[in-house]
Amino acid sequence: MKILMVLTSHDQLGTTGRKTGFWLEELAAPFYTFKDAGAHITLASPKGGNPPLDPKSNEPDFQTEQTHRFEADPDAMAQLAATVRLDSISQSDFDAVFYPGGHGPLWDLAEDKDSIALIEAFLASNKHVALVCHAPGVLRHVKTPEGKPLVEGKKVTGFTNTEEEAVGLTNVVPFLVEDELIAKGGIYSKGADWSSYVVTDGLLITGQNPTSSAATAEELIRQLA
């Protein structure tokens, strides 16, 4: 079982002067869900190399057993420091793809032609695509073979408007994940803010927030089995 994990290369939180990137728990929890299931994991990002970590995700309040495990794992840290460039990736080398969130993907992966084409290629090859938290926002320009928005008529979830409001970034992000999924015709649903909530529709698996990371990865493993 070979799983690709795609991380953001974007580190600027809009015009705030603050840093963003990927959310550590959303990488670490799925990473070990996959690794403990015997999967071979490849990490990729648009620019390759060491992707930016959202510094907030490494504050004590957001650290977990899995984030500690990841940071104490020299192999995992070495892999993170040397992510593969996204434009060199072929879906034919993998069984599924997983997108961790963080705010970064809203700026780069959502608009990245290689990411869009990669997701379309995975689905065209009948392979699963899983995304958590802000990462479902990267589906905004992904199309079906008929040229319609991928999420049109599909059950999806992602970071809620009220969760975005709670972290004070409603007017900073380029778009709101909940609003965008609905605007593209998605059948959007959500659980309570900050609770684990995962939706599966065919090959598409989406999780609502950081708390949903492990459950989204576990659902992907179940589907692959």
Secondary structure, 3 states (H helix, E strand, C coil): CEEEEECCCCCECCCCCCECCECHHHHHHHHHHHHHCCCEEEEEECCCECCCECHHHHCHHHCCHHHHHHHCCHHHHHHHHCEEEHHHCCHHHCCEEEECCCCHHHCCCCCCHHHHHHHHHHHHCCCEEEEECCHHHHHCCCECCCCCECCCCCEECCCCHHHHHHCCCCCCCCCCHHHHHHHCCCEECCCCCCCCCEEEECCEEEECCHHHHHHHHHHHHHHHC
